[in-house]
Structures are given as C-alpha cells and as structure tokens.
C-alpha cells in the first residue's frame, strides 16, 4: 500500500532511502570512504557503531561533499560551489525480544555560492536587453537553453539547514500482529539572497531586468505522530494507521 505508507502522490512508485540501523549483534564496527572526481568533487563518508550489552546499540554516520556546478556563469567566468554536510545519530534499545525503541537525530546543511535559479536561460534576447548589455560592456551569451551557461551579474547565495529528531517504537504483539509508533519533530531553515540583496542577470526570463531584489529567511517547523497496526498472515498483509 504505497500511498498509505508514503503519501498520495506515490501511486506510480516510490524510492525509499533508509539509514542503516544500529545492531546489537555486530559489536564495534565502522567504515570510511573518500572520493574525488571532476568538477572539483571532494567527498568523505563514514560511520561508526557499537553495542552496549545485549539490549542497546548506537550508530553515528556522517558525510561532507563539495563540488562545482556544471553550469558556467559567463559574467564571472566561474561556477557555483555546492557544499553539503550532515550526520545521523541513532540509539537502539530493546528491553524485550518483542519490543524495541529507536531514537534518531539527523542534521543536514547545504550551501550554494554563486549560483542561479533553474530555468533562467533565455530563449531569445529583446532589443532592450541587447542595448543594456552593450552599454554595460557585456557580451551576451548565445541564447541556448542547453549550453549550461548563464550570466548572473548578481549570483544567488543560499544556505539550507534541516534537522529531524524522531522516536520509533516497534511492538511485536504476536506471530501475526505488530504495532508501530513514530513521533517526529523537524525544522527547516532556508536563508537566500546575494550580496546587496539583488539577484539576476541577462539570462533572467528573457527580459532586460539585470537585477531584482530578493532576500529570504524562512523557518518551518513540523511535529508529527504516526501510529500503525500491522497484520502479516500466510495470504494477507494489511496495515491500519492514522
């Protein structure tokens, strides 16, 4: 029942990314990886886990990634830098064989420096745009929406921070029935704009607007509670929830 578990928009399919849980049976474990590639890609990932007796375990995973965008800003002959970093901490407690709790905290930070908004490559330049660019001594990039080039005189800078703290409770009632409870608290912070508050350039919507005022500081908070009753039989699986 995809729409029941993941929302009404996923009737055509869903891709679910699940962070690896702590494991009591694994003991102390860990891994680390480093990656380098073109567009100045530099990436590091790692995780460490440990068990505490036969009823508890914890796991910490983290990542950091920096790379240059594929779109070239011809006004500055540079590419925007994309940076992201984050971590996830989980604590597992199993007081009995049929009852377990997982407390989880995630934090992710992404930053864009020198970028432009998607869809801002002009299909054609108007006479006013051509005149303004000539007066400013700027040679317009050919109006090709597929050349991965843009002219941002006032590039975008954006920082997004997402935090999620949740409590998961799983109860195996008997061989066929189980119950799940998920309590979550999430905050999203989005700060965007540019130096001086202006955004834009000569590729903005095909108009002659070189810069426009745009600055934002958005904070969103969510508190959620989900309860499910699950049945798993030989020929029937069902989920009831709210």
C-alpha positions as CSV (number, residue, x, y, z in Angstrom):
1,X,0.0,0.0,0.0
2,X,2.4,2.7,-1.2
3,X,0.0,5.7,-0.9
4,X,-0.8,4.6,2.7
5,X,2.9,4.5,3.8
6,X,4.5,7.2,1.6
7,X,1.7,9.7,0.6
8,X,-1.0,10.0,-2.0
9,X,1.4,11.1,-4.8
10,X,3.4,7.8,-5.0
11,X,0.8,5.5,-6.6
12,X,3.2,5.2,-9.5
13,X,6.1,4.1,-7.3
14,X,8.4,5.2,-4.5
15,X,12.1,5.2,-3.8
16,X,12.8,4.9,-0.1
17,X,16.2,5.7,1.4
18,X,16.6,4.1,4.8
19,X,19.6,4.8,7.1
20,X,21.3,1.7,8.4
21,X,20.1,1.0,12.0
22,X,22.4,0.1,14.9
23,X,22.8,-3.6,15.5
24,X,23.3,-5.3,18.9
25,X,24.9,-8.3,17.4
26,X,27.6,-6.5,15.4
27,X,29.6,-5.1,18.3
28,X,32.0,-2.3,17.4
29,X,32.1,-1.6,13.7
30,X,32.8,1.3,11.3
31,X,33.8,2.3,7.8
32,X,35.1,5.4,6.0
33,X,35.4,6.4,2.3
34,X,37.0,9.2,0.3
35,X,36.0,10.2,-3.2
36,X,37.5,12.7,-5.7
37,X,36.3,13.5,-9.2
38,X,35.9,16.1,-11.9
39,X,34.2,19.4,-11.3
40,X,36.4,19.6,-8.1
41,X,34.4,16.9,-6.4
42,X,35.7,16.2,-2.9
43,X,33.6,13.8,-0.7
44,X,34.0,12.0,2.5
45,X,31.7,9.5,4.2
46,X,31.9,7.4,7.4
47,X,30.1,5.6,10.1
48,X,30.8,4.0,13.4
49,X,28.6,1.7,15.5
50,X,28.9,0.0,18.9
51,X,26.8,-2.3,21.1
52,X,26.2,-1.8,24.8
53,X,25.5,-5.1,26.4
54,X,22.7,-7.2,24.9
55,X,19.9,-4.6,24.9
56,X,21.3,-1.4,23.4
57,X,23.4,-0.2,20.5
58,X,24.3,3.1,18.8
59,X,25.4,4.3,15.4
60,X,26.8,7.6,14.1
61,X,27.1,8.3,10.4
62,X,28.4,11.5,8.7
63,X,29.2,12.9,5.3
64,X,30.7,16.0,3.7
65,X,30.7,16.9,0.0
66,X,31.9,19.8,-2.1
67,X,31.8,20.2,-5.9
68,X,31.5,22.8,-8.6
69,X,28.2,23.1,-10.6
70,X,28.1,22.1,-14.3
71,X,26.7,25.5,-15.2
72,X,29.2,28.2,-16.1
73,X,28.5,31.8,-15.1
74,X,30.0,33.8,-18.0
75,X,29.7,37.1,-16.2
76,X,32.3,36.0,-13.7
77,X,33.8,33.0,-15.7
78,X,33.2,30.8,-12.7
79,X,30.9,28.0,-11.5
80,X,28.9,28.0,-8.3
81,X,30.2,25.9,-5.5
82,X,27.8,23.3,-3.9
83,X,28.6,22.2,-0.4
84,X,26.7,19.8,1.8
85,X,27.4,18.1,5.1
86,X,25.5,16.2,7.7
87,X,25.2,13.5,10.3
88,X,22.8,11.0,11.7
89,X,22.8,9.6,15.2
90,X,20.7,6.6,16.3
91,X,20.3,4.8,19.6
92,X,18.6,1.4,19.8
93,X,17.1,0.0,23.0
94,X,15.5,-3.5,23.1
95,X,14.1,-4.1,26.6
96,X,12.5,-7.4,25.5
97,X,12.5,-9.7,22.5
98,X,9.3,-8.2,21.1
99,X,9.7,-4.5,21.9
100,X,12.3,-2.1,20.6
101,X,12.8,1.7,20.5
102,X,15.0,3.8,18.2
103,X,15.8,7.5,18.9
104,X,17.2,9.3,15.9
105,X,18.6,12.7,15.2
106,X,19.6,14.0,11.7
107,X,21.1,17.2,10.7
108,X,21.9,18.3,7.1
109,X,23.4,21.6,5.9
110,X,23.6,22.6,2.2
111,X,25.1,25.7,0.8
112,X,25.2,27.3,-2.7
113,X,27.6,30.0,-3.5
114,X,27.5,31.9,-6.8
115,X,24.5,30.1,-8.3
116,X,21.5,30.9,-10.4
117,X,17.9,29.7,-10.3
118,X,16.9,26.8,-12.6
119,X,15.1,27.7,-15.8
120,X,16.8,31.2,-16.2
121,X,18.3,30.7,-19.6
122,X,16.8,32.9,-22.2
123,X,15.4,31.6,-25.4
124,X,15.8,35.0,-27.1
125,X,17.1,38.5,-26.1
126,X,14.9,41.5,-26.7
127,X,16.2,44.8,-28.1
128,X,16.3,46.4,-24.7
129,X,18.4,43.6,-23.2
130,X,20.8,43.9,-26.1
131,X,21.1,47.6,-25.7
132,X,21.6,47.4,-21.9
133,X,24.3,44.7,-22.2
134,X,26.1,46.8,-24.9
135,X,26.0,49.9,-22.6
136,X,27.5,47.8,-19.8
137,X,30.2,46.4,-22.0
138,X,28.9,42.8,-21.6
139,X,28.9,40.3,-24.5
140,X,25.7,38.3,-24.2
141,X,25.9,34.5,-24.1
142,X,24.1,32.9,-27.1
143,X,20.5,32.2,-26.1
144,X,20.9,28.5,-26.0
145,X,18.9,26.8,-23.2
146,X,21.1,23.6,-23.4
147,X,24.6,25.1,-23.3
148,X,24.8,25.1,-19.5
149,X,25.8,28.8,-19.5
150,X,24.2,31.7,-17.7
151,X,25.0,35.3,-16.9
152,X,24.4,36.1,-13.3
153,X,25.6,39.6,-12.5
154,X,24.2,39.2,-9.0
155,X,24.6,35.4,-8.2
156,X,22.5,33.6,-5.7
157,X,23.8,32.6,-2.3
158,X,21.7,30.1,-0.2
159,X,22.1,28.1,3.0
160,X,19.6,25.4,4.0
161,X,19.6,23.6,7.3
162,X,17.3,20.6,8.1
163,X,17.0,18.9,11.5
164,X,14.9,15.9,12.4
165,X,14.5,14.2,15.7
166,X,12.3,11.1,16.0
167,X,11.3,8.3,18.3
168,X,10.3,5.0,16.7
169,X,8.6,2.3,18.7
170,X,8.0,-1.3,17.4
171,X,5.9,-3.9,19.3
172,X,5.6,-7.5,18.0
173,X,2.3,-8.4,19.6
174,X,2.2,-12.0,18.4
175,X,3.1,-14.0,15.4
176,X,0.7,-12.1,13.1
177,X,0.2,-8.7,14.7
178,X,2.5,-5.8,15.3
179,X,2.3,-2.1,16.1
180,X,4.4,0.9,15.1
181,X,4.6,4.4,16.5
182,X,6.7,7.2,15.0
183,X,6.9,10.6,16.7
184,X,8.9,13.3,14.8
185,X,9.9,16.9,15.2
186,X,11.5,18.6,12.2
187,X,12.8,22.1,11.5
188,X,13.8,23.6,8.1
189,X,15.7,26.8,7.7
190,X,16.3,28.5,4.3
191,X,18.3,31.7,4.0
192,X,18.9,33.0,0.5
193,X,19.8,36.2,-1.4
194,X,23.0,37.8,-2.5
195,X,25.5,40.5,-1.6
196,X,23.5,43.7,-1.7
197,X,20.2,41.8,-1.9
198,X,20.0,41.7,-5.7
199,X,19.6,38.6,-7.8
200,X,19.6,38.1,-11.6
201,X,21.5,38.8,-14.8
202,X,21.0,38.8,-18.5
203,X,19.5,35.3,-18.7
204,X,16.6,36.0,-16.4
205,X,13.4,35.2,-18.2
206,X,14.4,36.9,-21.5
207,X,13.8,40.3,-20.0
208,X,16.0,43.3,-19.7
209,X,16.0,43.1,-15.9
210,X,19.6,42.9,-14.8
211,X,18.9,42.6,-11.1
212,X,15.9,42.4,-8.8
213,X,15.6,42.5,-5.1
214,X,15.3,39.1,-3.5
215,X,16.2,38.0,0.0
216,X,14.6,35.4,2.3
217,X,14.9,33.9,5.8
218,X,12.4,31.1,6.1
219,X,11.8,28.9,9.1
220,X,9.4,25.9,9.1
221,X,8.6,23.5,12.0
222,X,6.8,20.2,11.9
223,X,5.5,18.0,14.6
224,X,4.1,14.6,13.5
225,X,2.7,11.5,15.1
226,X,2.0,8.2,13.2
227,X,0.5,5.0,14.6
228,X,0.2,1.8,12.6
229,X,-1.3,-1.6,13.3
230,X,0.1,-4.3,11.1
231,X,-1.1,-7.8,10.2
232,X,1.1,-10.4,8.4
233,X,-0.5,-13.7,7.6
234,X,0.1,-16.5,5.1
235,X,-2.0,-15.0,2.4
236,X,-2.9,-11.5,3.6
237,X,-0.8,-8.5,4.7
238,X,-2.6,-5.4,6.0
239,X,-1.8,-2.0,7.6
240,X,-4.2,0.2,9.5
241,X,-2.9,3.6,10.6
242,X,-3.5,7.2,11.4
